[in-house]
Amino acid sequence: MSVLWRGGRLARMTDEQPWGWLAQGSLLTEGEQLLWVGADAALPAELRAGITQEHDLAGAVVTPGLIDCHTHLVYGGQRAREFELRLAGASYEEIARAGGGIRSTVAATRAAGEDELLRLAQRRLDSLLAEGVTTLEVKSGYGLDLDSEARSLRVARRLQGATVRTSYLGAHALPPEFQGRQDDYVEAVCAWMPRLQAEGLVDAVDAFCEGIGFTPAQTRRVFDAARRLGLPVKLHAEQLSDQGGTQLACEFGALSCDHLEHLSPAGVQAMAASGTVAVLLPGAYYFLRESVVPPVVALRAAGVPIAISTDHNPGTSPTLSLLLMLNMACTLFRLTPEEALRGVTVHAARALGLADRGRLQAGLRADFCIWDIDHPNELAYYFGRNPLRHAVRAGRIRP
């Protein structure tokens, strides 16, 4: 079916001009693809003849569907008590070393059945969908044994309403049964990887390279295992300290390095050379009350693409609003509103290795959002407001 969506103000997020702006534009979709995008009056007659349905956008702003490229959506329990402890003065590292943090979520996740994890994760996803998210990444990393990691990834595959890309994050934290045997656990993480891939559960491999996580040498072993299987890699890098993990990830052509508050000039240059996306996570920065800002000016000057994401997780970023992250990226990190929107469209797609979305352009996937606003800069300007009229995924309005 050929459907015309006419009379919109299009933020195509192409590079032709700021925002890829087209003040009076139309989109023609055929099935799951964008067949044509352009000015209302420029639609070719041969395409107009095949139209079977029309929607009048009545001047609404249209953007690509939003992409949340870094989430930990599948887990059991919550960690509100740790929030209180941090407010009382405990650091994230102190809580983690005392058996809280990721380990507490691991215990809750292992205790939950697959259907319960799905119910919880789908409810979280529904909040993201309501704000225009059409694609997202979901990491494992709260199971930390083979069965629990597989269960988490299966849940991610079962989520409904958006395209889901999965990342295997076995190297997230050290589970209690491996206490004092970190290298043995890294070996186990690598050994589980082929089976998880064989079951069709893994799109990419991630790791937490940090003083309270895994060393660069241990991370290299995980990435070597991923490379042998032909899997792309991503990395939680330089969040709490500069471990040089970014340079390591760039050696492997990483899709993205994420957090980056303590990123060094050498790390910036490595990302620029490898084409790796910088994923900034303002929710975690805000929630942990961090004070070291990612080097946005240096990233911008080096031409490193910058993406934005919720980093939804129970310990450091329990937000379920990608729109709020646009505002935080601007207010906390000084991105422009256009940079922020590119960060959840064009560059977020690149961070997931998806070349078929993130822009409004013929031949790409027909994922787009219709907003009741006058200009796309309002998406970053407001917080606590959701102006979404409709999200269209694969050419169909999402129920």
RAZI-V533010 format. One record per pair of residues at least 24 apart in sequence whose C-alpha atoms are under 6 Angstrom apart, sorted by the first residue. I is the first residue (numbers start at 1). J is the second residue. D is the distance in whole Angstrom. If there is no record, write none. Layout:
{{I & J & D} {I & J & D}}
//
This chain:
{{1 & 30 & 6} {1 & 31 & 6} {2 & 29 & 6} {2 & 30 & 5} {2 & 51 & 5} {2 & 52 & 5} {3 & 28 & 6} {3 & 29 & 5} {3 & 51 & 6} {3 & 53 & 5} {3 & 54 & 6} {4 & 28 & 5} {4 & 54 & 5} {5 & 54 & 6} {5 & 55 & 5} {6 & 56 & 5} {6 & 57 & 6} {7 & 56 & 6} {7 & 57 & 5} {7 & 58 & 6} {7 & 59 & 6} {8 & 57 & 5} {8 & 59 & 5} {8 & 60 & 5} {8 & 61 & 6} {9 & 59 & 6} {9 & 60 & 6} {9 & 61 & 5} {10 & 61 & 6} {10 & 62 & 5} {11 & 62 & 6} {11 & 63 & 5} {12 & 359 & 6} {12 & 360 & 5} {13 & 359 & 5} {31 & 395 & 6} {32 & 365 & 6} {32 & 366 & 5} {32 & 394 & 4} {32 & 395 & 5} {33 & 364 & 6} {33 & 365 & 4} {33 & 366 & 5} {34 & 362 & 5} {34 & 363 & 5} {34 & 364 & 6} {34 & 365 & 6} {34 & 366 & 5} {35 & 362 & 5} {35 & 363 & 6} {36 & 362 & 5} {37 & 361 & 6} {37 & 362 & 6} {60 & 371 & 6} {60 & 372 & 6} {61 & 370 & 6} {61 & 371 & 5} {62 & 369 & 6} {62 & 370 & 5} {63 & 368 & 6} {63 & 369 & 5} {64 & 358 & 6} {64 & 359 & 5} {64 & 360 & 6} {64 & 368 & 4} {64 & 369 & 6} {65 & 134 & 5} {65 & 367 & 5} {65 & 368 & 4} {65 & 369 & 5} {66 & 132 & 6} {66 & 133 & 4} {66 & 134 & 6} {66 & 344 & 6} {66 & 345 & 6} {67 & 133 & 6} {67 & 135 & 5} {67 & 136 & 5} {67 & 344 & 5} {67 & 345 & 6} {67 & 348 & 6} {68 & 136 & 5} {68 & 309 & 5} {69 & 136 & 5} {69 & 137 & 5} {69 & 309 & 6} {69 & 348 & 6} {70 & 137 & 5} {70 & 309 & 6} {70 & 311 & 5} {71 & 137 & 6} {71 & 138 & 5} {71 & 311 & 5} {71 & 312 & 5} {72 & 138 & 5} {72 & 139 & 5} {72 & 312 & 6} {72 & 313 & 5} {73 & 121 & 6} {73 & 138 & 6} {74 & 121 & 5} {75 & 109 & 5} {76 & 108 & 5} {76 & 109 & 4} {77 & 108 & 6} {78 & 314 & 5} {79 & 314 & 6} {79 & 315 & 6} {106 & 142 & 5} {106 & 143 & 5} {110 & 143 & 6} {118 & 155 & 5} {128 & 320 & 6} {132 & 391 & 5} {134 & 162 & 5} {135 & 162 & 5} {135 & 163 & 5} {135 & 164 & 6} {136 & 164 & 5} {137 & 164 & 6} {137 & 165 & 5} {137 & 166 & 6} {138 & 166 & 5} {139 & 166 & 6} {139 & 167 & 5} {139 & 168 & 6} {140 & 168 & 5} {140 & 169 & 5} {141 & 169 & 5} {141 & 170 & 5} {141 & 172 & 5} {144 & 170 & 6} {153 & 201 & 6} {166 & 202 & 6} {166 & 203 & 5} {167 & 202 & 6} {167 & 203 & 6} {167 & 204 & 5} {167 & 205 & 5} {168 & 205 & 5} {168 & 206 & 6} {169 & 206 & 5} {169 & 207 & 6} {171 & 207 & 5} {172 & 207 & 6} {172 & 208 & 5} {173 & 213 & 6} {190 & 222 & 6} {190 & 225 & 6} {204 & 231 & 6} {204 & 232 & 5} {204 & 233 & 5} {205 & 233 & 5} {206 & 233 & 6} {206 & 234 & 5} {206 & 235 & 5} {207 & 235 & 5} {208 & 236 & 5} {209 & 237 & 6} {216 & 245 & 6} {238 & 262 & 5} {238 & 263 & 6} {250 & 274 & 6} {255 & 351 & 5} {256 & 351 & 5} {260 & 294 & 6} {261 & 292 & 6} {261 & 293 & 5} {261 & 294 & 4} {272 & 304 & 5} {277 & 305 & 5} {277 & 306 & 6} {277 & 351 & 6} {278 & 306 & 5} {279 & 306 & 6} {279 & 307 & 5} {279 & 308 & 6} {280 & 308 & 5} {281 & 309 & 6} {282 & 328 & 6} {282 & 329 & 6} {283 & 317 & 5} {284 & 316 & 5} {284 & 317 & 5} {287 & 316 & 6} {306 & 343 & 6} {307 & 343 & 4} {307 & 344 & 6} {307 & 347 & 5} {307 & 348 & 5} {308 & 343 & 5} {308 & 344 & 6} {324 & 383 & 6} {326 & 380 & 5} {327 & 380 & 4} {337 & 377 & 5} {337 & 380 & 6} {366 & 394 & 5} {366 & 395 & 5} {367 & 392 & 5} {367 & 393 & 4} {367 & 394 & 5} {368 & 392 & 5}}
//
